[in-house]
Each structure stands twice: as C-alpha cells, then as structure tokens.
Amino acid sequence: MPDERSFETADGVRRHALVVGVDGVRYDTVRRARTPHLDGIAAAGFLAPVQVVRSGPTISGPAWATVATGVLPPRHGIFDNDLDGHRIREHPDFLTRIRLARPGARTYAAAGWPPLLSQASGGPVFLGGGYVPLRDPDHDLGAWENAEELITADAVKVLAREDVAAAFVYLGGPDIVAHELGAGPEYLRCVEDTDVRIGRILDAIRTRPRHAEEAWTTIVVTDHGHLARSASPSTRAGSSPAARSTRSPGSTEGRAAVPPDAGVGRPEGDVTLPGDPGVPLEWTGPAGHGRATACPTTSAKGEAEPPMKIESIETFLADQFAIVRIRTDDGVEGIGQTAPYRAGLAVRALHEMAAPYFLGQDPWDLEALVERCERGEYKFPSSFLYRALCGIDTALWDLLGKATGQPVYKLLGGQVRDFVPMYASSMSRKITPEDEAERLQRLREEHGFRCAKIRIGDVMARDRDAWPGRTEKIIPYLRSAMGDDFDIHADANSGFTVSRAIRVGRILEDNRYSHFEEPCPYPLIENTAQVAAALDIPVAGGEQDNSLPQFRRMIEMHAVDIVQPDIGYLGGVARARRVARMAEDAGIPCTPHCANVSMLQLFTLHLAASMPACHQYHEWSIEDTPWTHGVFEPELRVVDGGVRVSQAPGWGVEITPEFLRDAHREVSTVG
C-alpha cells in the first residue's frame, strides 16, 4: 500500500483529480465546436484520440468500465450496457483504489446514468456509489437536461467547499441527443452546452479556499462517437477523445496525478492516457507500479489499426493435464486445456512444435493457423501434437469470446440449444453389476440423469472380458434395475472381434440398449462397419481418431451410425466442429467423446450447444478424479439431467489462483 507521500508533489503539495466523462462525443465535433473550457484544458495539456476498447463492442457499459478501472473488457467482464456478471470488485475503479490507498480520503461521483453509481442493470461501476438524480432520465431529452443541471449544481457545491481527493462527474447529454436527433446541429449545441457545465465545475474548483496550495489534474474523456447521420453509436475503432491538463502552483506538470495502482489491481497500457504521441508517460503514483504508454488509435485518415497479435503462450502443468493461457499484445487473454494424460509430453509438443506457428499471429486466423501447423509438422502427425493443439485452439476460442463479449458457442455458428442433456458415464470395469446399478439409481435421483453408459468387455482385449461372464451378466441386470424408461449405452473400448461383437450386440438389442460404442479395435474401421451392418442398434465410434480424412471415410462407408470426435484428441474445437458438420451433412448424430471432469466438458458443452448434429445425450463422467478438483470456477453441475449453457464471454470460467500458483509454468513468447 503506498504511503501518504504518494499523493504529494515533490514539494509536498497535495494532489487532487477531476475526471469528467462526457458520453458519445465525436472527435471532429470537439474540434469545430465553441468549447473554450475544453480548449483551455487541451492548451494546458493535450487533446487526442485515446483508445479505451480495442476489441469488442464500443458502447457505454464496457467503455466507461475501462475508463473507471484501467483494464479492458475481458478483465472487468462488462461487454454490454447490462452490467450483470461484472468483475469490478477484482479490478476496482480509481476512486475506490484511492480510498484504499489513502484511508480517510473522500471521493465524489455524480452521474445521470444509474448503472455507473447504483445497482441498476447490474451496476455499480464505481463501487462507492455517488449522486444520481432521483429520476432515471432514460432517453427523454427534457429529463436529461434537468438531470445534467442537478448533477452540475451538486458537483459545483461539493468541489467548491469540501476536501475531495478525486471526483468523477458524468454528463450524458450529447449521447442522448445523438441517439434521438442524430449528430447534427442540435448535437453540436449540446456539446457546447456541456462545455459550459464543465466550465462551471472548473470555476468551482478555482474558488476553493486553499486552491493555490493544491495540484489539480483535470481529465475529460468520452466513450464513443456517433455516425454523422445516424442515431446510433459508431464503433470508431475503439477510440475516444480525451483532453487533459495538470496544474500545480507555478507550473504545469506533464504527468497524471491519480495513482494507477493503489494496492488493488493495475491499469493496462492500452487504456492509459498518453502525453505527446509516442512518448512514454510515467505515472506519478508509487515507484515501481508500472508505466503508461501512448496507445494506438485510428489514424486521421480513418485507417484501421493493426489487428491484435498473439504475444505469449503459457502452460500450467499439474499431474495429468495442462492449462494453456494465451495473451495478445493488447492485453486480451484466453484459457484452454490440453488433452488429459501424458500431459508433460503434450506440453513439450506445444512449446517446441506448435507455439511457433501461432506467436505473432492474429488470433482471428485460428483455423488457418491450426492447419498451417498441421501441414508444417506433416512428418510428425502424432497424438501429442493434436493434444497440444487442443490447448492452443481452446485458449484462442476463449480469447476471441472475451474480445467480443460472446460465449464461444455464438462464435461457432450460433446457439442451437441452451440446455444440453447428459448421460452418466461409468468408466469402471471393476465395479459389480449390483454396485453399478446402485450408484446409477442414486445419480438419477440426485441429478436427474435419464441415460447412462456402462463398460463391457475389456480395453483392446481380443474378446477377453474384465472377468468371465461379466458382459453377459451386467447388460440384462442394468436394464432390469433401471427400468424401461431409462436409456443405456454400452462401451466395449475396442474389445471384440467382429463375430463376438455381433453376438454381444444382439444381447444389447434384446435389452433395448441405445448404442453400442467402439465394438472393434478403432483402427479397423472395416471390422466396425461389418458389425454396424449386421446390427439394428446404432454403432458409435471415433473417439480415438485424430485424422479428418479418417472421419470422412468412417462416415462414408457407414462404419458408424454415431460419430464421436474427442476435442482433446482431435486437436481442438475447430477440427471437432468440422466432424460435426460432416455428420450433419450425412444425416447422422454427433456425440463428442468427453471422458473426464475437466475443461473438456466445457468445450464439449459449447460445441453441442452450437451444432445441429449434436442432439443426443452427451457424455458426463461420474468418476471422481482428484487431479481435476479446484482448477476453474464456476464448476459445471448437472441439474435435471443436463447442463444449461452460460451466456458469459468465452468459456465463462476463470482458472483459480491456487491452481496457477501450484502448477509448473512454462512460457513461449514472440522473439
């Protein structure tokens, strides 16, 4: 925590700050309007476009949250004007940070848009609240004018008399006028009227009894512009004009006086205010708390800024799997996971083989980059390369979701379903039929499962059973125990020859089982095709395969009736989506394999929510795996037999700090 001296100039003068937020101001309008007070601020400091949102929607909610907190939308969690689900408490506003750093300090805030200072629409952005006129003015021009007057009068009264360390005053009139009347003459007049209000607030500060002994920094910033002939906000590449001046007795400082880090959080370089273009700007807060730099904006000619680039790829290895975190040069990050088991080898493949194809590249080129990596490593098409690619692919989908404020399933093609039914998947061949029935009955009561999968035969066993007679016993026993209104699948894990598989398939049909999974060794798709042709029960397969051409052959030769790509084994969501589309084109179901409790469940959930072919029950492991506990929050839960998809951006979860702290970290970076 910084000491009191952090808020003083070199000669002991106390710092104060005023931030005025003016909603929806066009940069060119400010340049041509009669705004003497803004002009005075600019003359003492600067007037420039400053980026507050590079990726995602350029609207009030995320932009003002960025101004308040110093972090981009993927971190503060606000992507819309409905602020529900935000993470402001993890990245508090600058007024809150000042109060924490200077116990007893008073701050002030006033705004006409309630979510900034109250709990309306999921707020507040400023955790300490503040003055909000009693009536929400909404889009009523007269009500807004009245609210602006009340706000200005209150700010004048407080700032003229009271010991306020920092203040935020929001004036939203220009945005409302632009929405209602367009960015024409009325809009220009409203910007000029707002300048008059700013002048009144500045005059109040100048009348303070001890003003000559104070150092005041004034910042005026907007959140977005408006189209010239439209009543809707423009995106303007995330740029917004800001004017800033800093005054101390007898001099004008060229640095911001509000500490960017007061013991809680830290602002990001992309959202800090620059001094002269291209010249680094040091904060005047506590030493060692970071440096703000000039940030890229749209050029005067309206040229688009360069796309974000992948800057680093980190892995966090723990036991049987690794979490992957990818960051871009503008601070957006995403999290993913490699396929589980032998994860140390997947991590080596990720850093040594895969990462070089992605570093320095645009994350929006995800599928092209995955294909480029696959072609570049054509001599090494190993399972571990695809397991590694899964970690990168899934982290990039999360990153893109956070950058746009959308859940991944929206990026995959849109939401087909908001509830994904699950089946209780047993992984055990050691369990007796009686114990298996007992736990499936209990899970049906607790979670509402309407379907389950059991294990028969043994893994790659050439007709050997887990113990003699187990397959023939457990199939009818489970049907009798669970009743006729409960669906049951059976998985042989490549355990049977063709003839034995057909005999077991007949038993499954007699007991009304729903599908027969991987009856024959998975590379021998011709054998599986013989079984599928001989039986009426649907045959499922594909979980072990990582070749897209193999999936195409499997579907075209009718080797399976249900295709089961595993996102982890196949190399990520992008490739699994291609298999789901193959299935849709062929008119068969796709039920992705997902055999453990990890982020793979999230990936599968989002794929199933977006793909029409994924309409059946999906796999949900019922085994306890301690190595997957406490990895991410919030955890997924099966309720009423399925999982409802989240509307949160990306995968909708965060990795726990404890996991990141304890895992083995490696990083690959550009250069």
Residue pairs with C-beta under 8 A, 6 or more apart in sequence:
1 100
1 101
1 262
1 263
2 101
2 259
2 262
2 263
2 285
2 286
2 289
4 102
6 101
6 259
6 285
6 286
7 14
7 15
7 101
7 102
7 165
7 259
8 14
8 15
9 15
9 215
9 248
9 253
9 284
13 213
13 214
13 215
13 248
13 249
14 213
14 214
14 215
15 165
15 214
15 215
15 216
15 217
15 257
15 258
15 284
16 164
16 165
16 166
16 214
16 215
16 216
16 217
16 257
17 165
17 166
17 167
17 216
17 217
17 218
17 219
17 256
17 257
17 258
18 159
18 166
18 167
18 169
18 201
18 202
18 205
18 216
18 217
18 218
18 219
19 67
19 94
19 166
19 167
19 168
19 169
19 219
19 220
19 221
19 258
20 168
20 169
20 170
20 171
20 198
20 201
20 218
20 219
20 220
20 221
21 64
21 67
21 111
21 168
21 169
21 170
21 171
21 220
21 221
21 222
21 223
22 170
22 171
22 172
22 174
22 191
22 194
22 198
22 220
22 221
22 222
23 60
23 64
23 113
23 170
23 171
23 172
23 173
23 174
23 175
23 176
23 222
23 223
24 60
24 172
24 174
24 175
24 176
24 178
24 179
24 222
24 223
24 224
24 225
24 226
24 233
25 174
25 175
25 191
25 222
25 225
25 240
25 241
26 183
26 225
26 226
27 49
27 225
27 236
27 239
27 240
27 241
29 183
29 187
29 188
29 191
30 38
30 47
30 191
30 241
30 243
31 47
32 188
33 188
33 191
33 192
33 195
34 192
34 195
35 191
35 192
35 195
36 195
36 199
37 195
37 196
37 198
37 199
37 202
38 47
38 195
38 198
38 220
38 243
40 245
41 47
41 218
41 220
41 243
41 244
41 245
42 243
42 245
43 245
44 245
44 246
44 247
44 252
45 243
45 244
45 245
45 246
45 252
45 254
46 243
46 244
46 274
46 275
46 276
47 241
47 242
47 243
48 241
48 242
48 274
48 277
48 297
49 239
49 240
49 241
49 242
49 297
49 298
50 221
50 239
50 240
50 241
50 242
50 273
50 274
50 295
50 297
51 237
51 238
51 239
51 240
51 270
51 271
51 295
51 296
51 297
51 305
52 63
52 66
52 67
52 221
52 223
52 238
52 239
52 240
52 271
53 62
53 63
53 66
53 72
53 73
53 238
54 72
54 237
54 238
54 270
54 305
54 308
54 330
54 332
55 72
55 73
55 74
55 238
55 308
55 330
55 332
55 403
55 404
56 62
56 73
56 74
56 79
56 403
56 404
56 405
57 79
57 80
57 235
57 404
57 405
58 223
58 224
58 233
58 234
58 235
58 236
58 237
58 238
59 80
59 81
59 223
59 224
59 233
60 81
60 113
60 175
60 223
60 224
61 78
61 79
61 80
61 81
61 82
61 83
61 115
62 73
62 76
62 78
62 79
62 80
62 405
63 223
63 224
63 240
64 116
64 125
64 170
64 223
65 73
65 76
65 78
65 83
65 86
65 88
65 125
66 72
66 73
66 76
66 271
67 221
67 223
67 271
68 88
68 93
68 94
68 95
68 116
68 125
68 126
68 168
69 75
69 76
69 88
69 91
69 92
69 93
69 94
69 125
69 265
69 267
70 91
70 94
70 260
70 265
70 266
70 267
70 268
70 271
70 272
71 91
71 265
71 267
71 268
71 271
71 331
72 268
72 270
72 271
72 330
72 331
72 332
73 79
73 402
73 403
73 405
74 331
74 332
74 333
74 399
74 402
74 403
74 649
74 650
75 87
75 90
75 91
75 268
75 331
76 86
76 87
76 88
76 90
76 91
77 85
77 86
77 87
77 88
77 648
77 649
78 86
78 88
78 125
79 404
79 405
79 406
79 649
80 405
81 115
81 121
82 121
82 122
83 115
83 121
83 122
83 123
83 125
84 121
84 122
85 122
85 648
86 122
86 125
88 124
88 125
88 127
89 127
90 265
91 265
92 100
92 127
92 264
92 265
93 125
93 126
93 127
93 128
93 168
94 166
94 168
94 258
94 260
95 107
95 109
95 126
95 128
95 166
95 168
96 126
96 127
96 128
96 264
97 259
97 261
97 262
97 263
97 264
97 265
98 105
98 107
98 165
98 166
98 258
98 259
98 262
99 105
99 107
99 128
100 262
100 263
100 264
101 259
101 262
101 263
102 165
102 262
105 165
105 166
106 162
106 163
106 164
106 165
107 128
107 164
107 165
107 166
107 167
107 168
108 130
108 131
108 155
108 158
108 159
108 162
108 164
108 166
108 167
108 168
109 116
109 117
109 126
109 128
109 129
109 130
109 131
109 167
109 168
109 169
109 170
110 117
110 130
110 131
110 132
110 151
110 154
110 155
110 168
110 169
110 170
111 117
111 130
111 131
111 132
111 151
111 168
111 169
111 170
111 172
112 132
112 133
112 137
112 144
112 147
112 148
112 151
112 170
112 171
112 172
113 170
113 172
114 120
114 121
114 123
114 132
114 136
115 121
115 122
115 123
115 124
115 125
116 123
116 124
116 125
116 126
116 130
116 170
117 123
117 124
117 125
117 126
117 129
117 130
117 131
117 132
118 124
118 129
118 132
120 136
126 168
130 168
131 151
131 154
133 146
133 147
133 150
133 151
135 143
135 147
137 143
137 144
137 146
137 147
137 176
139 176
139 179
139 180
141 176
141 177
141 180
144 172
144 173
144 176
145 173
148 171
148 172
148 173
148 194
148 197
151 169
151 170
151 171
152 169
152 171
152 197
152 200
152 201
155 167
155 169
155 201
155 204
156 200
156 201
156 203
156 204
157 204
158 164
158 167
159 167
159 201
159 204
159 205
159 208
160 204
160 205
160 207
160 208
161 208
166 258
169 201
171 194
171 197
171 198
173 190
173 193
173 194
174 187
174 190
174 191
174 194
175 226
175 233
177 186
177 187
177 190
178 187
178 226
178 231
178 233
179 226
179 231
179 232
179 233
180 231
181 187
181 231
182 226
182 228
182 229
182 230
182 231
183 226
183 227
183 228
183 229
183 230
187 226
198 220
202 218
205 211
205 216
208 214
212 249
213 249
215 246
215 247
215 248
215 249
215 253
215 257
216 246
216 247
216 257
217 244
217 245
217 246
217 247
217 253
217 256
217 257
217 258
218 244
218 245
218 246
218 247
219 242
219 243
219 244
219 256
219 273
220 242
220 243
220 244
221 240
221 241
221 242
221 243
221 273
222 240
222 241
222 242
223 240
224 233
224 234
224 235
224 236
224 240
225 233
225 234
225 236
225 239
225 240
226 232
226 233
226 234
227 233
227 234
236 298
237 297
237 298
237 304
237 305
239 297
239 298
242 273
244 256
244 273
245 252
246 252
246 253
246 254
246 255
246 256
246 257
247 253
253 284
254 275
254 281
255 275
255 281
255 282
255 283
255 284
256 272
256 273
256 281
256 283
256 284
256 292
257 284
258 285
259 283
259 284
259 285
259 286
259 289
260 266
260 267
260 272
260 283
260 285
260 289
260 290
260 292
261 267
261 283
261 285
261 286
261 289
261 290
262 285
266 289
266 290
267 290
267 292
268 331
269 291
269 292
269 293
269 295
269 331
270 295
270 330
270 331
271 295
272 281
272 283
272 292
272 293
272 295
273 281
273 292
274 281
274 292
274 293
274 294
274 295
275 281
275 294
276 294
277 294
278 294
279 294
280 291
280 292
280 293
280 294
281 291
281 292
281 293
281 294
282 291
282 292
283 289
283 290
283 291
283 292
296 305
296 306
297 305
298 304
298 305
307 362
307 364
308 328
308 329
308 330
308 332
308 362
308 363
308 403
309 328
309 329
309 360
309 361
309 362
309 670
310 326
310 327
310 328
310 358
310 359
310 360
310 361
310 362
310 363
310 396
310 670
311 327
311 328
311 329
311 359
311 360
311 669
311 670
312 326
312 327
312 359
312 667
312 668
312 669
312 670
313 324
313 325
313 326
313 350
313 351
313 355
313 358
313 359
313 392
313 395
313 667
313 668
313 669
314 324
314 325
314 326
314 327
314 665
314 666
314 667
314 668
315 322
315 323
315 324
315 325
315 338
315 347
315 350
315 351
315 391
315 665
315 666
315 667
316 322
316 323
316 324
316 325
316 655
316 659
316 660
316 663
316 664
316 665
317 343
317 344
317 347
317 663
317 664
317 665
317 666
318 627
318 659
318 662
318 663
318 664
319 343
319 627
320 340
320 341
320 343
320 625
320 627
321 337
321 338
321 339
321 340
321 341
321 343
321 598
321 627
321 628
322 337
322 338
322 343
322 346
322 347
322 350
322 391
322 663
323 335
323 336
323 337
323 391
323 599
323 631
323 655
323 659
323 660
323 663
324 335
324 336
324 337
324 338
324 350
324 391
324 392
324 394
324 395
325 333
325 334
325 335
325 336
325 395
325 655
326 333
326 334
326 336
326 358
326 363
326 392
326 395
326 396
326 399
327 333
328 363
328 399
332 399
332 402
332 403
333 399
333 402
334 363
334 395
334 396
334 397
334 398
334 399
334 400
334 401
334 402
334 650
335 394
335 395
335 398
335 599
335 632
335 650
335 651
335 653
335 654
335 655
336 390
336 391
336 392
336 393
336 394
336 395
336 396
336 397
336 398
336 599
337 390
337 391
337 394
337 568
337 598
337 599
337 600
337 603
338 346
338 347
338 350
338 387
338 388
338 390
338 391
338 568
339 346
339 386
339 387
339 390
339 391
339 566
339 568
339 569
339 600
340 568
340 596
340 598
340 600
342 384
342 387
343 387
345 384
345 387
346 384
346 387
346 388
346 391
347 388
347 666
348 384
349 382
349 384
349 385
349 387
349 388
350 388
350 389
350 391
350 392
351 666
351 668
353 373
353 377
353 380
353 385
353 388
354 373
354 377
354 385
354 388
354 389
354 392
355 392
355 668
356 668
357 369
357 372
357 373
357 376
358 369
358 373
358 392
358 396
359 668
359 669
359 670
360 670
361 369
363 396
363 399
363 400
363 403
364 400
366 393
366 396
366 397
366 400
366 574
367 574
370 389
370 392
370 393
370 571
370 572
370 574
370 575
373 385
373 389
374 381
374 385
374 389
374 571
377 385
381 546
381 547
383 546
383 569
385 571
386 546
386 569
386 570
386 571
387 568
387 569
387 571
389 571
389 572
390 567
390 568
390 569
390 570
390 571
390 572
392 572
393 571
393 572
393 573
393 574
393 575
394 567
394 572
394 573
394 599
394 603
394 651
397 408
397 411
397 412
397 572
397 573
397 574
397 606
397 650
397 651
398 408
398 650
398 651
399 650
400 408
400 411
400 650
401 407
401 408
401 410
401 411
401 649
401 650
401 651
402 649
402 650
404 411
404 649
405 649
406 649
407 606
407 645
407 646
407 647
407 648
407 649
407 650
407 651
407 652
408 573
408 606
408 650
408 651
409 415
409 606
409 607
409 609
409 610
409 645
410 610
412 573
412 577
412 606
412 607
412 610
412 611
413 577
413 610
413 611
414 610
415 609
415 610
415 645
416 609
416 610
416 611
416 612
416 614
417 608
417 609
417 615
417 645
418 609
418 644
418 645
419 642
419 643
419 644
419 645
420 605
420 608
420 609
420 614
420 618
420 642
420 643
420 645
421 450
421 451
421 616
421 617
421 618
421 641
421 642
422 449
422 451
422 617
422 618
422 619
422 620
422 638
422 641
422 642
422 643
423 449
423 450
423 451
423 452
423 453
423 487
423 489
423 617
423 618
423 619
423 620
424 440
424 443
424 444
424 447
424 449
424 451
424 452
424 453
424 620
424 622
425 452
425 453
425 595
425 619
425 620
425 621
425 622
426 436
426 440
426 452
426 453
426 454
426 455
426 622
426 623
427 455
427 595
427 621
427 622
427 623
428 436
428 455
428 623
429 455
429 458
429 466
429 470
430 466
431 439
433 470
433 473
433 474
433 477
433 478
434 477
436 454
436 474
436 478
437 477
437 478
437 481
437 482
439 622
440 449
440 452
440 478
440 481
440 482
441 481
441 482
443 449
443 452
443 622
444 450
444 482
444 486
447 637
447 638
447 639
447 640
447 641
448 638
448 639
448 640
448 641
448 642
449 620
449 638
449 641
450 485
450 486
450 487
450 617
450 641
451 486
451 487
451 488
451 489
451 514
451 617
451 641
452 478
452 482
452 486
452 487
452 488
452 489
453 488
453 489
453 490
453 491
453 517
453 619
454 474
454 478
454 488
454 489
454 490
454 491
455 466
455 490
455 491
455 493
456 465
456 470
456 471
456 474
456 475
456 490
456 491
456 492
456 495
456 504
457 463
457 464
457 465
457 466
457 471
457 492
457 493
457 495
457 496
457 504
458 464
458 465
458 466
458 493
458 495
459 493
459 494
459 495
460 493
460 494
460 495
460 521
461 495
461 496
462 495
462 497
463 495
463 496
463 497
463 500
464 495
465 471
471 504
471 507
472 507
475 490
475 504
475 507
475 508
475 511
475 513
476 507
476 511
478 488
479 488
479 511
479 512
479 513
482 488
484 512
487 514
487 617
488 511
488 513
488 514
489 513
489 514
489 515
489 516
489 517
489 540
490 504
490 508
490 513
490 515
490 516
490 517
491 517
491 518
492 501
492 504
492 516
492 517
492 518
492 519
492 520
493 517
493 518
494 518
494 519
494 520
494 521
494 522
494 544
495 519
496 504
496 519
496 520
497 520
497 527
498 520
498 527
498 530
498 531
501 516
501 519
501 520
501 527
501 531
502 530
502 531
502 534
502 535
504 516
504 519
505 516
505 519
505 531
505 534
505 535
505 537
505 539
506 535
508 516
508 537
509 535
509 536
509 537
513 537
514 537
514 538
515 537
515 538
515 539
515 540
515 561
515 562
516 531
516 535
516 537
516 538
516 539
516 540
517 539
517 540
517 541
517 564
518 528
518 540
518 541
518 543
518 544
519 528
519 531
519 539
519 541
520 527
520 528
520 531
521 527
522 528
522 541
522 542
522 543
522 544
522 545
525 541
525 550
525 553
525 554
525 557
525 559
526 557
526 559
528 539
528 541
528 559
528 560
529 557
529 558
529 559
531 539
532 539
532 558
532 559
532 560
532 561
533 558
538 561
538 562
539 559
539 560
539 561
539 562
540 560
540 561
540 562
540 563
540 564
540 591
541 554
541 559
541 560
541 562
541 563
541 564
542 551
542 554
542 560
542 563
542 564
542 565
542 566
542 579
542 593
543 564
543 565
543 566
543 569
543 593
543 595
544 566
544 569
545 551
545 554
545 565
545 569
545 570
546 569
546 570
546 571
548 575
548 578
548 579
551 563
551 565
551 579
551 582
552 582
553 559
554 560
554 563
555 563
555 582
555 583
555 586
555 588
556 586
560 588
561 588
561 589
562 588
562 589
562 590
562 591
562 616
563 579
563 582
563 583
563 588
563 589
563 590
563 591
564 590
564 591
564 592
564 593
565 575
565 576
565 579
565 580
565 590
565 592
565 593
566 576
566 592
566 593
566 594
566 595
566 600
567 573
567 576
567 592
567 594
567 600
567 603
567 604
567 607
568 600
568 603
569 593
570 576
570 579
573 603
573 606
573 607
576 592
576 607
577 607
577 610
577 611
579 590
580 590
580 592
580 607
580 611
580 613
580 614
581 611
581 613
583 589
583 590
583 613
584 590
584 611
584 612
584 613
588 613
589 613
589 614
589 615
589 616
590 611
590 613
590 614
591 614
591 616
591 617
591 618
591 619
592 604
592 607
592 608
592 614
592 618
592 619
593 619
594 600
594 601
594 603
594 604
594 618
594 619
594 620
594 621
595 619
595 621
596 621
596 623
596 625
596 628
597 621
597 623
597 625
597 628
598 625
598 628
598 631
599 631
599 632
599 651
599 653
601 620
601 636
602 632
602 636
602 651
602 652
602 653
603 651
604 618
604 619
605 618
605 636
605 643
605 645
606 645
606 651
607 614
608 614
608 618
609 645
620 638
620 643
630 656
630 658
630 659
631 655
631 656
631 659
632 653
632 654
632 655
632 656
632 659
633 653
633 654
633 656
634 652
634 653
636 643
637 643
646 652
